[in-house]
Amino acid sequence: MRPQMGGEVSPFRMNVRPVAAFAGPLEFKPLIGDLTLITNKKMWSGHLRQAMRDIPGEDYRFILRWAGVEAADA
């Protein structure tokens, strides 16, 4: 039997924590060379072709610094 909450079936639950939301779009290509998440720098888009992707804390903090946002608890 699947867990139900409010009449909705939710078999794929996950814990979430606050994230940063930027005021506008962030250009991603300039970051590629510095992200440890992306191991193949020439074919980088393959690393992001998932609905959700875990980002190492080091990369998360780098992206926030690039965007001019302080990391709360990465």
Backbone torsions as a table, in degrees:
resi	resn	phi	psi	omega
1	MET	NA	136.7	-179.8
2	ARG	-87.1	144.0	176.9
3	PRO	-66.3	140.0	178.2
4	GLN	-122.7	145.0	178.1
5	MET	-140.4	117.1	179.0
6	GLY	63.9	30.8	-179.8
7	GLY	79.8	3.5	-177.5
8	GLU	-108.4	135.4	178.1
9	VAL	-85.0	126.3	-176.0
10	SER	-132.8	75.6	-178.6
11	PRO	-77.2	-16.7	-174.8
12	PHE	-114.8	65.6	-179.8
13	ARG	-83.3	155.2	177.9
14	MET	-151.1	155.7	174.5
15	ASN	-83.5	138.9	177.7
16	VAL	-126.9	157.7	175.8
17	ARG	-135.5	163.0	-177.4
18	PRO	-57.5	144.0	177.1
19	VAL	-127.3	168.4	178.9
20	ALA	-86.8	139.4	173.6
21	ALA	-115.8	125.5	-177.1
22	PHE	-86.6	151.3	-179.7
23	ALA	-63.7	-33.8	-179.9
24	GLY	-142.8	-178.3	179.5
25	PRO	-63.3	150.5	178.0
26	LEU	-113.7	124.2	178.5
27	GLU	-66.4	121.1	-173.0
28	PHE	-87.7	-36.8	-174.1
29	LYS	-54.4	-40.4	179.0
30	PRO	-63.8	-17.6	-178.0
31	LEU	-85.3	-22.4	-170.0
32	ILE	-51.0	-46.3	-176.8
33	GLY	-62.6	-23.5	-176.0
34	ASP	-102.6	-5.1	-177.7
35	LEU	-89.2	128.0	178.3
36	THR	-74.6	-23.4	178.0
37	LEU	-58.1	-34.9	-175.8
38	ILE	-99.3	107.3	-177.6
39	THR	-89.0	-31.7	177.5
40	ASN	-103.5	96.4	-173.3
41	LYS	-68.6	-24.3	180.0
42	LYS	-79.4	-32.6	-179.4
43	MET	-118.6	53.0	-171.8
44	TRP	-65.2	-29.9	-174.3
45	SER	-65.1	-25.4	178.0
46	GLY	-61.9	-27.3	179.6
47	HIS	-73.5	-15.3	-175.4
48	LEU	-111.2	4.7	-175.8
49	ARG	-85.3	59.8	176.7
50	GLN	-143.1	152.5	178.3
51	ALA	-62.3	-39.9	178.4
52	MET	-137.6	141.5	-178.2
53	ARG	-136.9	132.2	176.4
54	ASP	-74.9	129.4	-179.6
55	ILE	-108.5	126.7	177.1
56	PRO	-57.0	145.5	-179.3
57	GLY	-54.0	-38.8	178.9
58	GLU	-59.5	-44.4	179.6
59	ASP	-68.9	-39.7	178.9
60	TYR	-58.6	-49.0	179.4
61	ARG	-63.8	-37.2	177.9
62	PHE	-62.5	-45.4	179.7
63	ILE	-62.5	-42.8	178.6
64	LEU	-62.6	-43.8	177.9
65	ARG	-60.5	-42.7	179.7
66	TRP	-59.7	-37.3	-178.4
67	ALA	-84.2	-7.6	-179.8
68	GLY	79.2	30.8	-178.7
69	VAL	-118.7	142.2	177.0
70	GLU	-82.5	138.7	177.3
71	ALA	-80.5	128.8	-179.7
72	ALA	-75.7	-55.8	-178.0
73	ASP	-159.8	71.6	-178.3
74	ALA	-89.9	NA	NA
